[in-house]
Amino acid sequence: MYPFLRMAKELIKNRNAPKLPVDGVHVSHHICWPWDLDVFAELNNGRTLSLFDSGRYGLAQRTGLNDTLRKHK
């Protein structure tokens, strides 16, 4: 459930954002919530990579990659 909520948040947040060229820069900000931490109060590698990947959703949407993937299946 965790990555789907963050993915939905990114897609909703960036749906009306201006389009970017393919070499454009997309900046996204993410928060490390308490449930992202392990028992030692550290963000583990798997969760870190999931947060990094959630920044790609907005980039793919703004550059038109999502539309191209849907078009060509």
N, C-alpha and C positions, 0 to 999 in steps of 0.2 A: 504494500500500500504506500509505503514511504516515497519511492521515486515517482510514482504516478501523480501524487499530489504536487510535488515540485515541478514535474513536467507540465502539468496543466497550468500551474501558476505562471511559468515562463511563457507558455504559448498564449495565454490570455493577456499577459502583460505586454507582449510584443506584437500582438495582432494588428495594432494600428500604428506601430512604429514606422518611421520612414524606411524605405528600401535602401539597401546597401549594395555597392558594387561587389563583385566577387572578391576583390582584394581589400574590402572595407574592414574597419575595426568595430567590433561589437563589444561593448563593456557591460557586464552584468555583475550585480552584487548579490551575495548570498550570506545567510546567517547560519552559524553553527548553533543549533538548538541543543538543549540538555540531552535529549534522547538520541542525539548523534554521537554522544560520547560513550566510551566503553567504561568498564569498572574502575579504571585508573584515571578517569577524567581526561582522556586523550582521544583525539579524533583518529580512528584507525585508517589504514591505507585504503581499504575497500570503500569506506564511506567518503574519503577525500576524493577518490576518483569518480564516485557518483556525483558529488557536488560539482566537480570540474565538467563532467558530461552534461549536467543540467544547464550549463552556460552555452552549450552547443545548440540546444533546441532553439533558442532565440536567434542565434546566428543563422541557422539553417532556414528559419522562417523568413528572416529579413533579407537574405540573399536570393530567395526564390528556389532554394533547393527542394523544399517540401512540395512546391507546385510541380516542379520538374519530375520528381519521383512519382507523384500521383499520375502525371500525364503519361509517363512511359512505363508505369507499373513496375 
